[in-house]
Amino acid sequence: MTPERYAKIVRVLSLRQPTLSLLMDEVNKPHNFSAILRTCDAVGVLTAHAVPPKNGVSGNGLLPTFNATSGSAEKWVAVQPHASALEAVATLQAQGMQVLATHLSQRSVDYRELDYTRPTCVLLGAEKWGVSDEAADAADANIIIPMFGMVQSLNVSVAAATILFEAQRQRLAAGMYAERQLSDAEFERLSFEWAYP
Ligand code: SAM
């Protein structure tokens, strides 16, 4: 471990945002899963959440494997598995997170209208089916990225990046990257684990 490497670990952990997360509901394509994790790392998500895919082409009840698209982000962003989207939404809400489902419904609003400086988890749906109506109903809000083209939806990793970088923009403006958000204990534990994996 060089001093430069350790300094980088300290710098990155000092920017981590434990109150910003996302939940992938049965996202099953490894390249999408990997690309989303890479974006999580870039904006400072500490822990992502995922419901393993149960059906569909590569659905086997396990989290998708990572591929080169991740840029090794899986080493730096923990993934917490959940049994179902409804369980995950309830768990995250009980932890004080607002859950924002990316879902078109009567109550959907433009994703830029939300306050991402609040503890927030963005719920993303499976490539084929999107977010279920039940999970969208359980969420605190439904958000959409307005689109004006012929195609009806974005790739899930593109949608994740668009929303997470809006969260990053708001949190930067609020000074949330200027002060370490991790507790001392968490910071010390993770700096040791990252330095000596
Ligand atoms: N057929 C699916 C449906 O009807 O929802 C399409 C799912 S889309 C390919 C996969 C995921 O990307 C969605 O569940 C959502 O999480 C995200 N997504 C795609 N386009 C979006 C948009 N315009 N606004 C918000 N999220 C979007």
Residues whose N, C-alpha, C, O or C-beta is under 5 A from the ligand:
A	BS01	SAM	T102 L123 L124 G125 A126 E127 K128 W129 G130 V131 I143 I144 I145 M147 S153 L154 N155 V156 A159
